[in-house]
Structure formats: structure tokens, C-alpha cells
Amino acid sequence: MVDGVLSQGIPYTELTVSDLIFAVVVLLVGFILARIVVSIFRNGLKKTKLPGIVIEFLSRFLVALLYVLVILAFVGALGFAVGSVFLGLSAVIGLILGFGMQDTLTNLTAGIWIATLRPIDRDDYVTINGMFGKVNAVGMMATELITPDNQFITIPNKLVWGSAVINDTRMPLRRARVDVGISYDANLDKAIQVAFDIMKNNSMVLDDPAPAVVTSGLGDSSVNLQLRAWTKNEDVWTVKWDLTSEIFKAYKQEGIEIPYPQMDVNLDKKENV
């Protein structure tokens, strides 16, 4: 009974049920083996000194290659000539590229350069094309960022390679900057000294390079100061937040006014003649 079902032909094809089952098994086993091979490959690369972004790029490239081989094996198990299928796919891909899909090759090439020269690395915080986030991976076609509020951004590799990249993580030291305005009637020297003392008393602010307070400009309603404090890269945001909070409290305690924009409106009342 079972042999009869397995040997039964599938309508409109020369395949039998057993041929189809065998092909599906080949497909499933192939995908499972591909994942195992990629996992072994990735773990092996992690034992080397290769950066994470290169490991991820090579692993994704191997995944794509193995999946193509699995699909070709599946097609072969169905009884089709793999060689002719491969040539047909090549012709289709060539036709697509000829009709304006050259960006695919450009993105692939850019991905190779990014993984090789490493202007960015995995877990770096970067700004690319005005988009800020942590680098999740560099794939074959696109670079993946995750924003601090957990949004997923995909940027084509050609845009990453062809744009200015701001890497906030690469340098070991960073300068935290805090802008604050004081009233024109306030004691400027006292305001600068209070700001300087706040930075000196912060344990995360480095003595070398030394912190500084500069007069950055004269606004419409305030004298603008900027606190500049050097710290370790991983502490830069904490230092910025702490200094912002502390300067507000200290100026309030010392009676140094932090003005807000004001507008004077004069009404000219005319009497009816």
C-alpha cells in the first residue's frame, strides 16, 4: 500500500511522490547542515584575532553561498539538470544587472571594503548619513544599526562607504561639552570658577587633558559659557548629564541667574481724534 502511494506520479510532472519527499528531505537536511557548518565556521573565527565585523561579514557570505548550494541540490534531487539551472540563473542575474541593478554589485564591493578596512566595527556607536546608532552587523548588501531607543536601521553599504562616518566609540578619550548661559548682570569670573570647581570635583573628569570653561558667545539675553571636560569614552554621556544637573543646582545656589529668552512688547495707544 505504502509502496503504491510512493510510486504514484504527480500530475503534470514526471516526478513520483517518493522523488518529491526525497527532494524535500535534501532541502531540509541541507539547510540544517548549512547552519551547523556556519556555526562551526563562526566559532572558529572567534578564536582568531579577527574583528567581530569581519567575522560577521564572512559568516553571512558563507550562509548565502551554502544556501545557493542547497537550493541547487534540491533542484537536482527533483531531476532537473543542475548545470542548465545554474546557467539559467546566471543569465537572469546578468539580465537584471543589465537593467539597472548594478547597485547590488556596488553594495557587495563596499561591504568587502568596510569589513577589510574597518572604519566601523561591531558595537561601535556611529553616525552615518545623519542616522545614529550602534553597529549590529555589516552584511553583504547593507549595514545594520540599532538606535538607543531600539529602532532597526538598514543602510546600503555603498552609502556607508561613500559617506562621512562619525565614530563615537573608536577613540579611548572623549570631551564632554555642556553649554550654559548666564545673565549679563551676573559675575562672569564667579560663574566660570563655580563651573570649573564642579568639573574638578567630578571623579570621572580627567585632570589630563585639563578641563576648561570658555566664553563661547554673547547671546541675545545671556553670556554663553561652555564646560569642556575630558573623560573615558564609556563615561562621556554620564559626565555630560552629571555636569548639566550640577551646574544648574550650583548656579541657583550661588545666585547666578540662568536667563530664558524674553521679548518686550510695547503697545502704542493712540487716542481717537
C-alpha positions in Angstrom: 0.0 0.0 0.0 2.8 2.5 1.0 4.9 1.5 -1.9 2.0 2.2 -4.2 1.5 5.7 -2.8 5.2 6.5 -3.0 5.4 5.3 -6.6 2.4 7.3 -7.6 3.1 10.0 -10.2 2.5 13.7 -9.6 0.2 15.3 -12.2 1.8 17.3 -14.9 5.3 16.2 -13.9 7.5 13.2 -14.3 8.0 13.1 -10.6 6.7 10.5 -8.1 5.7 11.1 -4.5 8.9 9.4 -3.4 11.0 11.8 -5.6 9.3 14.8 -4.0 9.8 13.5 -0.5 13.4 12.8 -1.2 13.9 16.3 -2.6 12.2 18.0 0.5 14.4 15.9 2.8 17.5 17.0 0.9 16.4 20.6 1.2 15.7 20.4 5.0 18.9 18.5 5.8 20.8 20.8 3.6 19.6 23.9 5.5 20.3 22.2 8.8 23.9 21.2 7.7 24.5 24.7 6.4 23.6 26.2 9.8 25.9 23.7 11.6 28.8 24.5 9.2 28.3 28.2 9.6 28.2 27.9 13.4 31.4 25.9 13.4 33.0 28.4 11.0 31.9 31.4 13.1 33.1 29.8 16.4 36.5 29.0 14.7 36.9 32.6 13.6 36.1 33.9 17.1 39.2 32.1 18.3 41.3 34.2 16.0 42.2 37.9 16.3 39.8 38.9 13.5 37.5 41.8 14.5 33.8 41.0 15.1 32.6 42.9 12.0 34.9 40.8 9.7 33.7 37.5 11.3 30.0 38.5 10.8 30.6 39.5 7.2 32.4 36.3 6.3 29.7 34.2 8.2 26.9 35.9 6.2 28.8 35.4 3.0 29.2 31.7 3.7 25.5 31.4 4.6 24.5 32.8 1.3 26.9 30.5 -0.6 25.7 27.4 1.2 22.1 28.3 0.7 22.7 28.5 -3.0 24.3 25.1 -3.0 21.4 23.6 -1.0 18.9 25.0 -3.5 20.9 23.6 -6.4 21.0 20.2 -4.6 17.2 20.4 -4.1 16.7 21.2 -7.8 19.0 18.3 -8.7 17.0 15.9 -6.5 13.9 16.9 -8.4 15.5 15.6 -11.5 16.4 18.8 -13.2 19.9 19.3 -14.7 21.7 21.5 -12.2 24.1 22.8 -14.9 21.3 24.2 -17.0 19.6 25.7 -14.0 22.8 27.4 -12.9 23.3 28.8 -16.4 19.7 30.0 -16.5 20.1 31.7 -13.1 23.3 33.3 -14.3 21.6 34.6 -17.4 18.7 36.0 -15.3 21.1 37.7 -12.9 23.1 39.2 -15.8 19.9 40.5 -17.4 18.8 42.1 -14.1 22.2 43.7 -13.6 22.0 45.0 -17.2 18.7 46.7 -16.5 19.9 48.9 -13.7 20.6 46.6 -10.7 24.3 47.4 -10.6 23.8 48.7 -7.1 23.8 45.0 -5.9 27.4 44.6 -7.0 28.4 48.0 -5.7 26.9 47.2 -2.2 28.7 43.9 -2.2 32.1 45.5 -3.1 31.5 48.3 -0.5 30.7 45.7 2.2 34.0 43.9 1.5 35.9 47.2 1.8 34.1 48.1 5.1 34.9 44.7 6.5 38.5 44.9 5.4 39.4 48.5 6.3 37.1 48.7 9.3 36.0 52.4 9.5 33.4 50.9 11.8 33.3 47.8 14.0 30.5 45.8 15.7 29.0 47.6 18.7 30.5 51.0 17.7 28.2 54.0 18.1 28.3 55.8 14.8 26.5 58.5 12.8 26.1 57.7 9.1 24.0 59.9 6.8 22.6 61.7 9.8 21.5 58.4 11.4 22.9 57.5 14.8 23.1 54.0 16.3 25.1 51.0 17.4 26.6 48.9 14.6 24.8 45.5 14.7 26.4 44.0 11.6 27.8 44.6 8.1 26.0 42.3 5.7 26.7 41.5 2.1 24.4 44.3 0.9 23.7 46.6 3.9 24.9 47.8 7.3 22.6 47.4 10.3 22.3 49.9 13.1 20.3 49.8 16.3 19.3 53.1 17.8 19.4 53.8 21.5 15.6 53.5 21.5 15.8 50.1 19.8 14.9 51.0 16.2 16.5 48.9 13.5 18.1 50.8 10.6 19.4 49.3 7.4 21.8 51.4 5.3 23.1 50.2 1.9 26.8 49.6 2.0 27.5 51.9 -0.8 26.1 54.8 1.3 28.2 53.8 4.2 31.4 53.6 2.2 30.6 56.8 0.3 29.7 58.9 3.2 31.5 60.6 6.1 31.2 58.3 9.2 31.4 59.8 12.7 32.6 57.0 15.1 31.9 57.9 18.7 33.5 54.7 20.1 36.8 54.4 18.4 38.9 56.9 20.5 39.6 56.0 24.1 39.0 59.6 25.4 36.2 61.9 24.6 35.4 65.5 25.6 32.0 66.2 27.2 30.6 69.6 26.4 27.9 71.4 28.4 26.5 74.8 27.3 25.0 77.1 29.8 24.0 80.8 29.6 24.3 83.4 32.5 22.7 86.8 32.8 24.7 89.8 31.6 24.4 91.2 35.1 26.0 88.1 36.7 29.6 87.9 37.9 31.4 86.2 35.0 34.5 85.3 36.9 32.5 83.7 39.7 30.4 81.8 37.2 33.5 80.4 35.5 35.1 79.4 38.8 31.9 77.6 40.0 31.8 75.7 36.7 35.4 74.8 36.9 35.1 73.6 40.5 32.2 71.3 39.5 34.4 69.6 36.9 37.3 69.3 39.2 35.2 67.6 41.9 33.7 65.0 39.4 35.7 61.8 39.7 35.1 60.8 36.1 36.6 64.0 34.7 40.3 63.6 33.9 43.0 66.0 35.1 45.0 65.5 31.9 43.8 66.8 29.5 42.7 69.5 31.9 39.0 70.7 32.0 38.2 74.2 30.8 35.5 76.7 30.8 35.3 79.1 27.9 33.1 82.0 26.9 31.6 80.7 23.7 29.4 83.6 22.7 27.3 86.6 23.5 23.6 85.8 23.0 20.5 88.0 22.9 19.8 87.5 26.6 22.8 85.7 28.0 26.6 85.3 28.1 27.1 81.7 26.9 29.6 79.5 28.6 30.8 76.0 27.7 32.1 73.4 30.1 34.7 71.2 28.5 35.6 68.0 30.4 37.7 65.1 29.1 36.8 61.6 30.3 36.9 58.0 29.2 34.8 57.1 26.2 32.4 55.0 28.2 31.8 57.8 30.7 31.2 60.7 28.3 27.4 60.7 28.5 27.3 60.2 32.3 29.7 63.1 32.7 27.6 65.3 30.4 24.4 64.5 32.3 26.0 65.0 35.7 27.6 68.3 34.8 24.3 69.6 33.3 22.5 68.8 36.5 25.2 70.1 38.9 25.8 73.4 37.1 22.1 74.2 37.3 22.0 73.4 41.0 25.2 75.3 41.8 24.2 78.5 39.9 20.9 78.5 41.6 22.5 78.1 45.0 25.1 80.9 44.2 22.5 83.3 42.9 23.9 83.2 39.4 20.9 83.8 37.1 20.4 81.5 34.1 18.1 83.7 31.9 15.5 82.5 29.5 14.6 84.2 26.2 12.4 87.2 26.8 10.5 89.5 24.4 9.4 93.0 25.3 6.2 94.1 23.5 5.4 97.8 23.5 1.8 98.9 22.6 1.4 102.4 21.2 -2.1 103.5 22.3 -3.5 106.2 20.0 -6.4 108.3 21.0 -9.1 108.9 18.6 -9.3 112.5 17.5 
